Amino acid sequence: MPFWNSQRNKSDNGRQFQGRKIQKWYQGICIKQRFTTVAPPQANEQVEVTNRILVQGIKRRLERVGGSWAEELTSVLWAYRTTPRGSTGESLFSLVYGTEAIIPTELGIPSHRVMNFSEEYNETLLRENLYLVKELREKAFLRMQRYKNIMINSYNKRVKSRGFQVGDLVLRRADALKPVGKLEPT
């Protein structure tokens, strides 16, 4: 999928973006074509972790209620976006909007937040929270850095350093070189 800019276009290395016709068309409208990789590998890992969490949530919901995964996707996404993360201490929703979401069950059950709701007061609070959201994000970033340092220290405690010299024999596992995916035989 191409990313448009008024003077240049970045697209992946797909053949559909490399043909003579498309290159001529870009030249005709004075756009420089640039090719890039689809996504950096580190970002792919982060996406895979998120996808794994979402797939686990969908599987759990389907085991309980059955039905189509597409019907359950919105509720799983809502749960994912409104659940506080361990690393930041905040939910994705609160980091974007500066306030916590009212969950759908809270609307049906009388709670303090729902019973004392005032539209005018809520409007002013939401505006104030938008000013404070930058501070909330900075605090979340600091918590995330602290969490990252804890994880690094925990990992480093378990790692034993080993020094190798030129000429030392090293056992290399060949089975780790084979690609293994979701659909590969085990």
C-alpha positions as CSV (number, residue, x, y, z in Angstrom):
1,M,0.0,0.0,0.0
2,P,1.6,3.3,-1.0
3,F,2.0,6.3,1.4
4,W,1.2,9.5,-0.4
5,N,3.1,12.8,-0.2
6,S,2.7,15.7,-2.5
7,Q,6.2,15.3,-4.0
8,R,7.2,11.7,-3.4
9,N,5.6,8.3,-2.9
10,K,6.9,5.6,-0.6
11,S,5.7,2.1,-1.4
12,D,6.7,-1.5,-0.7
13,N,8.7,-3.5,-3.1
14,G,5.6,-5.1,-4.7
15,R,5.7,-5.7,-8.4
16,Q,2.5,-3.6,-8.9
17,F,4.5,-0.5,-8.0
18,Q,7.5,-1.2,-10.2
19,G,6.1,-1.3,-13.7
20,R,6.9,1.1,-16.6
21,K,3.3,2.4,-16.7
22,I,3.3,3.4,-13.1
23,Q,6.8,4.9,-13.3
24,K,5.7,7.0,-16.3
25,W,2.6,8.1,-14.5
26,Y,4.6,9.2,-11.5
27,Q,7.0,11.2,-13.8
28,G,4.0,12.8,-15.5
29,I,2.7,14.2,-12.2
30,C,6.2,15.0,-10.9
31,I,6.3,12.5,-8.1
32,K,9.5,10.7,-7.1
33,Q,9.0,7.1,-6.3
34,R,10.8,5.6,-3.3
35,F,10.8,1.9,-2.2
36,T,10.9,0.8,1.4
37,T,10.4,-2.4,3.4
38,V,6.9,-3.1,4.5
39,A,7.7,-2.8,8.2
40,P,10.8,-2.9,10.4
41,P,11.3,-6.4,12.1
42,Q,11.0,-4.9,15.6
43,A,7.6,-3.5,14.8
44,N,6.6,-6.9,13.4
45,E,7.4,-8.5,16.7
46,Q,5.3,-5.9,18.6
47,V,2.4,-6.5,16.2
48,E,2.7,-10.3,16.6
49,V,2.5,-9.9,20.4
50,T,-0.6,-7.8,20.1
51,N,-2.2,-10.2,17.6
52,R,-1.4,-13.1,19.9
53,I,-3.3,-11.4,22.8
54,L,-6.2,-10.6,20.5
55,V,-6.4,-14.2,19.1
56,Q,-6.3,-15.6,22.6
57,G,-9.1,-13.3,23.7
58,I,-11.2,-14.3,20.7
59,K,-10.6,-18.0,21.3
60,R,-11.7,-17.7,24.9
61,R,-14.9,-15.8,23.9
62,L,-15.7,-18.4,21.2
63,E,-15.2,-21.3,23.7
64,R,-17.7,-19.7,26.1
65,V,-20.4,-18.3,23.8
66,G,-19.6,-19.8,20.4
67,G,-20.5,-17.8,17.3
68,S,-18.5,-16.1,14.6
69,W,-15.1,-14.6,15.5
70,A,-16.1,-11.4,13.6
71,E,-18.9,-10.8,16.0
72,E,-16.6,-11.2,19.0
73,L,-13.8,-9.0,17.6
74,T,-15.3,-5.7,18.7
75,S,-15.7,-6.8,22.3
76,V,-12.2,-8.2,22.5
77,L,-10.8,-5.0,21.0
78,W,-12.7,-3.0,23.5
79,A,-11.4,-5.1,26.4
80,Y,-7.8,-4.8,25.0
81,R,-8.0,-1.0,24.6
82,T,-9.6,-0.4,28.0
83,T,-7.4,-2.8,30.1
84,P,-4.5,-1.1,31.9
85,R,-1.1,-2.4,30.7
86,G,1.4,-3.7,33.2
87,S,4.3,-1.7,31.7
88,T,2.5,1.7,31.7
89,G,-0.1,1.3,34.3
90,E,-2.6,3.0,31.9
91,S,-5.1,1.7,29.3
92,L,-4.6,2.6,25.7
93,F,-7.9,4.4,25.8
94,S,-6.8,6.7,28.7
95,L,-3.5,7.5,27.0
96,V,-5.4,8.6,23.9
97,Y,-8.4,10.4,25.5
98,G,-7.1,11.3,28.9
99,T,-9.9,9.6,30.7
100,E,-11.1,6.1,31.5
101,A,-14.0,4.6,29.5
102,I,-17.3,3.7,30.9
103,I,-17.7,0.0,30.2
104,P,-21.0,-1.1,28.7
105,T,-22.0,-3.1,31.8
106,E,-21.5,0.0,33.9
107,L,-24.3,1.7,32.0
108,G,-26.8,-1.0,32.9
109,I,-25.8,-1.2,36.6
110,P,-26.3,2.0,38.6
111,S,-22.8,3.2,39.7
112,H,-21.5,6.4,41.1
113,R,-20.2,7.5,37.8
114,V,-23.4,6.9,35.9
115,M,-25.8,8.2,38.6
116,N,-23.9,11.5,39.1
117,F,-23.5,12.1,35.4
118,S,-23.9,15.7,34.2
119,E,-23.4,16.5,30.6
120,E,-22.1,20.1,31.2
121,Y,-19.8,19.0,34.0
122,N,-18.6,16.1,31.9
123,E,-17.8,18.4,29.0
124,T,-15.6,20.6,31.2
125,L,-13.8,17.6,32.8
126,L,-13.1,16.1,29.3
127,R,-11.6,19.4,28.2
128,E,-9.4,19.6,31.3
129,N,-8.3,16.0,30.9
130,L,-7.2,16.8,27.3
131,Y,-4.8,19.4,28.8
132,L,-3.5,16.8,31.3
133,V,-3.2,13.9,28.9
134,K,0.4,14.9,28.0
135,E,1.4,14.6,31.7
136,L,-0.4,11.3,31.9
137,R,1.6,10.0,28.8
138,E,4.9,11.2,30.3
139,K,4.1,9.4,33.6
140,A,3.2,6.3,31.6
141,F,6.5,6.6,29.6
142,L,8.5,6.8,32.9
143,R,6.7,3.7,34.3
144,M,7.4,1.9,31.0
145,Q,11.1,2.8,31.3
146,R,11.2,1.5,34.9
147,Y,9.4,-1.7,33.8
148,K,11.9,-2.1,31.0
149,N,14.8,-1.8,33.4
150,I,13.3,-4.3,35.7
151,M,12.9,-6.8,32.8
152,I,16.5,-6.1,31.7
153,N,17.9,-6.7,35.2
154,S,15.8,-9.9,35.6
155,Y,17.1,-11.2,32.2
156,N,20.7,-10.3,33.0
157,K,20.7,-12.1,36.3
158,R,19.9,-15.4,34.5
159,V,22.5,-15.0,31.7
160,K,25.9,-16.5,32.2
161,S,28.7,-14.9,30.2
162,R,30.9,-17.2,28.3
163,G,34.1,-16.2,26.6
164,F,35.1,-17.8,23.3
165,Q,38.5,-17.9,21.7
166,V,39.3,-18.3,18.0
167,G,39.4,-22.0,17.3
168,D,36.9,-23.0,20.0
169,L,34.3,-25.6,19.0
170,V,30.7,-24.5,19.2
171,L,27.6,-26.7,19.0
172,R,25.2,-25.2,16.5
173,R,21.6,-26.5,16.4
174,A,20.5,-26.9,12.8
175,D,16.8,-27.3,13.6
176,A,16.5,-23.7,14.6
177,L,17.3,-22.7,11.0
178,K,14.1,-24.2,9.6
179,P,11.2,-21.8,9.4
180,V,8.3,-22.8,11.7
181,G,5.0,-21.1,11.4
182,K,1.4,-21.6,12.5
183,L,0.6,-24.0,9.7
184,E,3.9,-25.9,9.6
185,P,3.8,-29.6,10.8
186,T,5.2,-30.2,14.3
